[in-house]
Structures are given as structure tokens and as C-alpha cells.
Amino acid sequence: MDKKDEKIIEMLKKDSSLSTRRIAAKTGMPVTTVHNRIKKLKADGIIKAYTVLLDHKKTGKAFAAVIHVSCDYKALMREKKDQHMIADEIKALSEVEHVDIVTGPTDIIVKVRTRDVEAFDSFLFTKLQKIPGISETTTFVVISER
């Protein structure tokens, strides 16, 4: 990867819908060069996917929370599970936007979106905390996103 690739990536991070023609115009590179560089970045696994940024108020999921999840390792051993399996179970829940396995005083960090606090309450107590191997959750309500 070089400076030209980095410039292309920065532009796509800001707006993944940019055409190769538009990127070429903004960078001063030929369209074919931009196309080939993006194709190589994809083939090398540097660009894994394109995404969209949503207006969550308009989608009906304006309530967001970050949850720190701690695992019960004795229960995980009984269930023949590990952190990755718990993270996969959590990720499969429809309210979950993002899951990370981390180090430190917590094991997994989860970002959740629901329509309101009542829907979040239902998610937390009837879905997330019912997953075998989870010992504790700590919730942080998101008040502003940037």
C-alpha cells in the first residue's frame, strides 16, 4: 500500500458510493489506475466490504447502548464454549450492531440499537442475559454519536 492507495481508502471511508471516475477526478489519477488499485485492495483483503451510514431516527432505532459483557468461564467450560462462540451468539441477535472481544476488566463489548428504552430492556433481560456463559453486563446509554 502506498500514499495513493491511502488516499483512495480515505475517500471511500467518507463515501463508499463514490465512483472510480469521481475518485480519479479528485485524486488526479487515471480512472483505470483507480479501478485497478481498488480491485487490488479488495483482492488483498484490505477492503473487505462497503457499508452505509444510516439515520437511525428515521429507521426507528434511535436508542443506542454499549454493553460490556463478562463471561463466566466455568459455565463456558461446562457448555464447551469460548468467548468467540459467545460473541457469535450475541452478533446473531437482531438488535446487535457490533461486537468486539477485548482485553481488560470486561470480555466483550456490544453495541445495540432498539426503538426505545423499553425495547432495550426487553432485549437485555430476555435475550442477552439469557445466553449461557454470560455472567455480568454493564450498560452505557449512548447520548450522542459522532
N, C-alpha and C positions, 0 to 999 in steps of 0.2 A: 504494500500500500504506500502511496506517495501523497504529496500535497493535493494533487488533482483529484485523487480518489476521496480524500478527506473533504474537499470542497463539495463534491457530488453528494457524499453522505450527509453533510450538514444541510444541504438544500433539501434532500429527501426527508430528513428528520423534521424539518419545518413544514413541509408539504409533500406528502408521499404521492400526491396526484400529479406532480409536475411531469410534463412530457420530456422526452430526451431532447426535443427541439428547443424547449424553453430553458432547460438546463444548459444546453450548448450556447444559447444566446447569452445567458447570464455569466457563463464562465469563459466565453471566448474560444471554446474548444469546438471542433467539428462534431456534427451530430453523430456520425459513425463512431468517432472516438468515445463519445459519451455512452452510446449504446453498448459498445464492446466493453467498456470499463464496468458498466452496471452489470452486464452479463457475467463478467469475470468475478465481480464482488458477490454475486449470487452463487455462482459455481463454487467459489471458495468458502461459502458458508458465512461470509461476513454480513451480507444482507440476508436475513432469514425469512422476513415477511414484511409486508406493508400493512399499515393499520390506519384507522380513522380516529379522530378525536370527536367525542360526542358532547352535545349539550345535554347533560343528564337531567336537567329540569324538564326539558322538552320530551325526554324519553320516559319520564315518570319514575326515575330512580335518582332523586335528588339527595337522599340521605346516604352519607358515606361514613364508614368507620374503618379503623385499622385495629386489628385484633392480634395481640401477642398470645401465642398458644404454647403451652408447656406440655411435654409428653410425660406419661407415666411409663418408665422403661421396664418395670416389672410386668405391667399389663401388656406392653408391646411384645415382650418375650413370650408371655402366655399365648398371645394372639398370633405369634410368629410374624410380626410386622416390624417395620423400621420407620424412621422419620419420613423417608421418601414415599412409603406407602400411605402414611397418614396425609402427607401433603397432596398426593394424588387424589385421595378420597375427598379432601377439602376442596380441591380445584374443581372437582366434578359437580359441586353444588352450584345451582344456577345463580345465586346471589354473589358468588365469589368472582372478583375481577382479577386478582393477582395473588400468588402465593410464593413466598421465599423461605427457604431453610436457612437459618442463620446461626451464628455462634453467640455466646453470651448468656445472659440470665433467662432468655426465652429460646425456644427451639424453632418456631415457625412464626412468620409474620404474614397476616392475611388482610387483603383489602376487600371490603364488602360494599355492595350498593343495594339499597332497597328503596321502596317508595317513601317510607316514613319510619319513625322510631318504633311504631307498633309492629310493622313487618320485620324490622331488625330484631326486635325482642323475640318474635316467633322463630326467626332463623337461628338465633343464638341458642335458645333453650330447647328447641325441638329438632334441630339438625346438627349444628356444630358440636355442641356439648354432649351429644349422644354418641359421637364416634368413639368406639373403644380405643383406648390408648391416650386419650387427651385427659390430662389431669387438671389443668387450670387454664382460664382465659382472662385476659385483661383487655378491656376495650377502650379505645381512644376515638372519640367522635371528631370527625373532620369538620372544622368550621369554615375553612377557606382553602381552595385549591389554586395552585399557580401553574 
